[in-house]
Amino acid sequence: MSKLNPQGHSLQRRKDWPHPIVPPPLALLSEDREELQTVFTYHKPKDDKQIENYHVLRSAAHYFASVIAATVPLSPERNVALGKVREAVMWANAGLACRSPE
Protein backbone atom coordinates (compact mmCIF):
# COMPACT_ATOMS: atom_id res chain seq x y z
CA MET A 1 0.00 0.00 0.00
CA SER A 2 1.43 3.40 -0.96
CA LYS A 3 1.85 6.24 1.52
CA LEU A 4 -0.44 9.23 1.01
CA ASN A 5 -0.05 12.86 2.00
CA PRO A 6 -2.93 14.72 3.71
CA GLN A 7 -4.41 15.58 0.29
CA GLY A 8 -4.51 11.92 -0.67
CA HIS A 9 -1.60 12.09 -3.16
CA SER A 10 0.92 9.28 -3.35
CA LEU A 11 4.30 9.99 -1.77
CA GLN A 12 6.09 7.18 -3.61
CA ARG A 13 8.86 8.30 -5.93
CA ARG A 14 8.25 7.89 -9.62
CA LYS A 15 10.80 5.66 -11.30
CA ASP A 16 10.72 7.85 -14.42
CA TRP A 17 11.68 11.04 -12.51
CA PRO A 18 15.41 11.75 -13.00
CA HIS A 19 15.99 14.57 -10.53
CA PRO A 20 17.42 13.26 -7.22
CA ILE A 21 16.45 16.29 -5.07
CA VAL A 22 13.32 17.82 -6.55
CA PRO A 23 10.36 15.51 -6.06
CA PRO A 24 8.26 14.57 -9.07
CA PRO A 25 5.06 16.48 -9.73
CA LEU A 26 2.08 15.28 -7.74
CA ALA A 27 -1.21 14.34 -9.28
CA LEU A 28 -2.97 17.71 -9.28
CA LEU A 29 -6.30 18.93 -10.50
CA SER A 30 -5.86 20.64 -13.86
CA GLU A 31 -7.04 23.97 -12.35
CA ASP A 32 -4.37 23.73 -9.64
CA ARG A 33 -1.69 22.79 -12.17
CA GLU A 34 -2.61 25.76 -14.38
CA GLU A 35 -2.70 28.19 -11.44
CA LEU A 36 0.67 27.02 -10.11
CA GLN A 37 2.17 27.26 -13.59
CA THR A 38 0.87 30.83 -13.87
CA VAL A 39 2.05 31.92 -10.44
CA PHE A 40 5.51 30.36 -10.55
CA THR A 41 6.49 31.37 -14.08
CA TYR A 42 8.37 34.54 -15.06
CA HIS A 43 6.12 36.86 -17.02
CA LYS A 44 7.98 39.26 -19.27
CA PRO A 45 6.09 42.55 -19.79
CA LYS A 46 3.84 42.12 -22.80
CA ASP A 47 3.90 45.66 -24.16
CA ASP A 48 4.62 49.31 -23.41
CA LYS A 49 1.22 49.79 -21.76
CA GLN A 50 1.97 47.08 -19.20
CA ILE A 51 5.39 48.62 -18.50
CA GLU A 52 3.65 51.98 -18.02
CA ASN A 53 1.17 50.36 -15.61
CA TYR A 54 4.06 49.01 -13.51
CA HIS A 55 5.53 52.52 -13.41
CA VAL A 56 2.19 54.08 -12.39
CA LEU A 57 1.78 51.56 -9.55
CA ARG A 58 5.31 52.08 -8.26
CA SER A 59 5.02 55.86 -8.50
CA ALA A 60 1.72 55.95 -6.60
CA ALA A 61 3.07 53.60 -3.94
CA HIS A 62 6.25 55.64 -3.63
CA TYR A 63 4.21 58.79 -3.08
CA PHE A 64 1.98 57.12 -0.48
CA ALA A 65 5.00 55.60 1.29
CA SER A 66 6.61 59.05 1.33
CA VAL A 67 3.47 60.52 2.95
CA ILE A 68 3.57 57.81 5.61
CA ALA A 69 7.30 58.33 6.22
CA ALA A 70 6.84 62.10 6.48
CA THR A 71 3.82 62.08 8.80
CA VAL A 72 3.94 58.98 11.01
CA PRO A 73 6.48 58.98 13.85
CA LEU A 74 9.15 56.29 13.89
CA SER A 75 7.36 53.30 15.36
CA PRO A 76 6.48 49.66 14.75
CA GLU A 77 3.19 50.87 13.22
CA ARG A 78 5.04 53.05 10.72
CA ASN A 79 7.24 50.09 9.75
CA VAL A 80 4.19 47.88 9.26
CA ALA A 81 2.43 50.55 7.19
CA LEU A 82 5.44 50.96 4.91
CA GLY A 83 5.76 47.19 4.60
CA LYS A 84 2.08 46.90 3.65
CA VAL A 85 2.51 49.51 0.89
CA ARG A 86 5.43 47.46 -0.41
CA GLU A 87 3.34 44.30 -0.18
CA ALA A 88 0.44 45.96 -2.02
CA VAL A 89 2.77 46.90 -4.89
CA MET A 90 4.12 43.34 -5.06
CA TRP A 91 0.59 41.89 -5.26
CA ALA A 92 -0.48 44.49 -7.82
CA ASN A 93 2.63 43.73 -9.91
CA ALA A 94 1.83 40.02 -9.68
CA GLY A 95 -1.71 40.74 -10.85
CA LEU A 96 -0.38 42.69 -13.83
CA ALA A 97 2.14 39.99 -14.68
CA CYS A 98 -0.12 36.96 -14.24
CA ARG A 99 -3.54 38.25 -15.26
CA SER A 100 -2.98 40.81 -18.01
CA PRO A 101 -4.64 39.74 -21.26
CA GLU A 102 -2.33 38.34 -23.91
Secondary structure as UniProt FT lines:
FT   TURN            6..7
FT   TURN            15..16
FT   HELIX           30..39
FT   HELIX           48..71
FT   HELIX           76..99
//
